[in-house]
């Protein structure tokens, strides 16, 4: 079984981080996946400087280590909030985090997974800024100019000021259309993303017959996630009151 979750945004609201991680650990214990995929924005503003990570990062790692010891594979994709912490995550999971996208073969389906922040179209300056900020040299420059925790503090302040998790139908539609273009361009069966904080299952037959798109929503507010079962069923789920609730499902 493959467990896919995105948008935990740990560190955004310190008072809720412990409950979020405790519930995630309980959900993972209940489902017992063979492969755990974090689909971006696990942290809200963690900048890996190579020094001691923040306490919320260590707390998250303490929940992941038992899974790794038990043989569960952990894959980490980076979103727009967590582009700059490759070293610590790679050391923990044994795999380098993935910034753009990954391909997954499951139940005879060829699927692309990505966070989704590359999906909606942006103007030239935004696209250039995103490309520039993804460069490793910018990470080194940023942490050099703002040492002693200043880099993380600025990132957190920017996130608090500009990030909004309010429902955005335009963003949901933009991601769905982007998923349709992706299945056609790469001859895929399905696409899985997060980013817009709205869980959903969409059929993409207008783009390609039989194609589909799943959005994992977010763990931060909805406690939603995706299970790719061994019985060829994809489940969009929520975790509430200590139990899994199936929101939607797809058999392939």
C-alpha positions as CSV (number, residue, x, y, z in Angstrom):
1,X,0.0,0.0,0.0
2,X,1.2,3.5,-0.8
3,X,0.2,6.4,1.5
4,X,0.4,9.9,0.0
5,X,0.0,13.1,2.0
6,X,0.8,16.7,1.4
7,X,0.6,20.2,3.0
8,X,1.2,19.5,6.6
9,X,2.7,23.1,7.0
10,X,4.4,22.2,10.2
11,X,5.7,25.3,12.0
12,X,2.9,27.6,10.7
13,X,0.9,27.1,13.9
14,X,3.1,25.8,16.6
15,X,0.2,25.1,18.9
16,X,-1.3,22.6,16.5
17,X,1.9,20.8,15.4
18,X,2.0,18.2,18.1
19,X,-1.7,17.2,17.5
20,X,-1.1,17.1,13.7
21,X,1.9,14.8,14.1
22,X,0.2,12.6,16.7
23,X,-2.8,12.1,14.4
24,X,-0.6,11.4,11.4
25,X,1.4,8.8,13.4
26,X,-1.9,7.1,14.5
27,X,-3.2,7.1,10.9
28,X,0.0,5.6,9.6
29,X,-0.1,3.0,12.4
30,X,-3.6,2.1,11.3
31,X,-3.0,1.9,7.6
32,X,0.6,0.4,7.8
33,X,1.8,1.5,4.3
34,X,4.8,0.0,2.5
35,X,5.6,3.3,0.9
36,X,5.0,6.8,2.4
37,X,5.1,9.7,0.0
38,X,5.2,13.3,1.2
39,X,3.9,15.4,-1.6
40,X,5.3,18.8,-0.6
41,X,4.9,21.6,1.9
42,X,5.5,19.3,4.8
43,X,7.0,22.3,6.6
44,X,5.9,25.9,6.3
45,X,9.2,27.7,6.5
46,X,12.1,25.4,7.3
47,X,15.4,26.4,5.8
48,X,18.1,23.8,6.1
49,X,21.4,25.5,7.1
50,X,23.2,22.3,7.9
51,X,23.0,23.1,11.6
52,X,20.6,21.8,14.3
53,X,17.1,21.8,12.7
54,X,14.1,23.3,14.5
55,X,12.3,21.2,17.1
56,X,9.3,20.6,14.8
57,X,11.5,19.1,12.2
58,X,13.1,16.8,14.8
59,X,9.7,15.8,16.1
60,X,8.5,15.0,12.5
61,X,11.7,12.9,12.0
62,X,11.1,11.0,15.3
63,X,7.7,9.9,13.8
64,X,9.4,8.8,10.5
65,X,12.3,6.8,11.9
66,X,10.2,3.9,13.2
67,X,8.6,3.5,9.8
68,X,12.0,3.4,8.1
69,X,13.3,0.9,10.6
70,X,10.2,-1.2,9.9
71,X,11.0,-1.3,6.2
72,X,8.6,1.4,4.9
73,X,10.1,3.4,2.1
74,X,9.8,7.2,2.4
75,X,9.8,9.5,-0.6
76,X,9.9,13.3,-0.2
77,X,8.8,15.8,-2.8
78,X,9.3,19.5,-2.3
79,X,6.7,22.1,-2.7
80,X,6.8,25.9,-2.9
81,X,7.2,26.1,0.9
82,X,10.0,23.6,1.3
83,X,12.5,24.0,-1.5
84,X,15.5,24.6,0.7
85,X,16.1,21.6,2.9
86,X,17.7,18.8,1.0
87,X,20.5,17.7,3.3
88,X,18.6,16.8,6.5
89,X,15.8,15.0,4.6
90,X,18.2,13.0,2.4
91,X,20.2,11.9,5.4
92,X,17.0,10.8,7.2
93,X,15.2,9.0,4.4
94,X,18.2,7.8,2.4
95,X,16.8,9.4,-0.8
96,X,17.3,12.9,-2.2
97,X,14.1,15.0,-2.1
98,X,12.5,15.6,-5.5
99,X,11.7,19.2,-6.5
100,X,9.6,18.8,-9.7
101,X,7.9,15.5,-10.2
102,X,8.2,11.7,-10.1
103,X,6.7,8.9,-12.1
104,X,5.0,5.9,-10.3
105,X,3.8,2.6,-11.8
106,X,0.9,1.3,-9.7
107,X,-1.7,-1.3,-10.7
108,X,-0.8,-1.1,-14.3
109,X,-1.3,2.7,-14.2
110,X,1.4,5.1,-15.2
111,X,1.1,8.1,-12.8
112,X,2.9,11.4,-12.3
113,X,3.2,12.8,-8.8
114,X,4.1,16.4,-8.0
115,X,3.2,19.1,-5.5
116,X,1.4,21.2,-8.0
117,X,3.0,24.6,-7.7
118,X,4.4,24.4,-11.2
119,X,0.9,23.8,-12.6
120,X,-1.0,27.1,-12.8
121,X,0.4,29.5,-15.3
122,X,2.4,32.5,-13.9
123,X,3.6,35.7,-15.4
124,X,7.2,36.0,-16.5
125,X,8.5,37.7,-13.4
126,X,6.9,35.1,-11.1
127,X,8.2,32.1,-13.1
128,X,11.7,33.7,-13.3
129,X,11.7,34.3,-9.5
130,X,10.7,30.7,-8.8
131,X,13.4,29.3,-11.1
132,X,16.0,31.6,-9.5
133,X,15.0,30.8,-6.0
134,X,15.3,27.0,-6.7
135,X,19.0,27.3,-7.6
136,X,21.3,25.9,-4.9
137,X,23.5,29.0,-5.1
138,X,20.5,31.1,-4.0
139,X,20.1,28.9,-0.9
140,X,23.8,29.4,0.0
141,X,23.5,33.1,-0.6
142,X,20.3,33.4,1.5
143,X,21.6,31.6,4.5
144,X,25.0,33.5,4.3
145,X,23.3,36.9,4.3
146,X,20.9,35.8,7.1
147,X,22.8,33.6,9.5
148,X,21.9,32.4,13.0
149,X,18.3,31.5,12.2
150,X,17.6,34.7,10.4
151,X,16.8,32.9,7.1
152,X,14.1,30.7,8.7
153,X,12.6,33.7,10.6
154,X,12.3,35.7,7.4
155,X,10.7,32.8,5.6
156,X,8.2,32.2,8.4
157,X,7.3,35.9,8.4
158,X,6.7,35.9,4.7
159,X,4.6,32.8,4.9
160,X,2.4,34.3,7.6
161,X,2.0,37.5,5.6
162,X,1.2,36.1,2.2
163,X,0.0,32.5,2.5
164,X,-3.7,31.9,2.5
165,X,-5.5,28.6,2.8
166,X,-8.9,29.9,1.9
167,X,-10.8,27.9,-0.7
168,X,-9.9,29.1,-4.2
169,X,-12.1,27.5,-6.9
170,X,-9.9,29.1,-9.6
171,X,-6.8,27.4,-8.3
172,X,-8.6,24.0,-8.1
173,X,-9.8,24.4,-11.7
174,X,-6.3,25.5,-12.9
175,X,-4.7,22.4,-11.3
176,X,-7.3,20.1,-12.9
177,X,-6.7,21.6,-16.3
178,X,-3.0,21.3,-15.8
179,X,-3.4,17.6,-14.9
180,X,-5.3,17.1,-18.1
181,X,-2.5,18.6,-20.1
182,X,0.1,16.5,-18.3
183,X,-1.7,13.2,-19.0
184,X,-1.8,14.1,-22.7
185,X,1.7,15.4,-23.0
186,X,3.2,12.3,-21.3
187,X,0.7,9.7,-22.2
188,X,-0.2,9.0,-18.5
189,X,-3.1,7.3,-16.8
190,X,-3.3,9.6,-13.8
191,X,-1.9,12.6,-12.0
192,X,-1.6,13.1,-8.2
193,X,-1.0,16.6,-6.7
194,X,-1.6,18.6,-3.6
195,X,-0.9,22.4,-3.2
196,X,-4.5,23.8,-3.5
197,X,-5.7,22.4,-0.1
198,X,-8.8,21.0,-1.7
199,X,-9.1,17.1,-1.8
200,X,-10.8,15.8,-4.8
201,X,-11.1,13.1,-7.5
202,X,-11.6,14.2,-11.1
203,X,-12.0,12.2,-14.3
204,X,-10.1,13.6,-17.2
205,X,-11.9,11.9,-20.1
206,X,-12.2,15.2,-21.9
207,X,-8.4,15.2,-22.2
208,X,-7.8,11.4,-22.5
209,X,-10.2,8.5,-22.2
210,X,-9.9,6.8,-18.8
211,X,-7.5,9.3,-17.3
212,X,-7.9,10.6,-13.8
213,X,-6.5,13.2,-11.3
214,X,-6.4,13.0,-7.5
215,X,-5.6,15.8,-5.2
216,X,-4.6,14.8,-1.7
217,X,-5.9,18.1,-0.2
218,X,-4.0,18.9,3.0
219,X,-3.3,17.4,6.3
220,X,-3.0,20.9,8.0
221,X,-6.8,21.5,8.0
222,X,-8.6,18.6,6.2
223,X,-6.5,15.7,7.5
224,X,-6.9,14.2,4.1
225,X,-4.6,11.8,2.3
226,X,-4.6,9.2,-0.5
227,X,-4.1,5.4,-0.4
228,X,-3.1,3.4,-3.4
229,X,-4.3,-0.1,-2.4
230,X,-2.9,-3.4,-3.5
231,X,-6.4,-4.3,-4.7
232,X,-6.1,-1.7,-7.5
233,X,-8.2,0.8,-5.7
234,X,-7.2,4.4,-5.1
235,X,-8.9,5.9,-2.1
236,X,-9.2,9.6,-1.1
237,X,-9.5,9.5,2.6
238,X,-9.9,11.7,5.7
239,X,-8.7,10.9,9.3
240,X,-11.3,12.0,11.8
241,X,-12.0,10.8,15.4
242,X,-9.2,8.3,15.2
243,X,-10.5,6.5,12.2
244,X,-10.2,6.5,8.4
245,X,-13.2,7.8,6.4
246,X,-13.3,7.2,2.6
247,X,-14.2,10.4,0.8
248,X,-14.0,9.0,-2.7
249,X,-12.5,6.1,-4.5
250,X,-11.4,4.9,-8.0
251,X,-11.0,1.3,-9.2
252,X,-8.6,0.7,-12.0
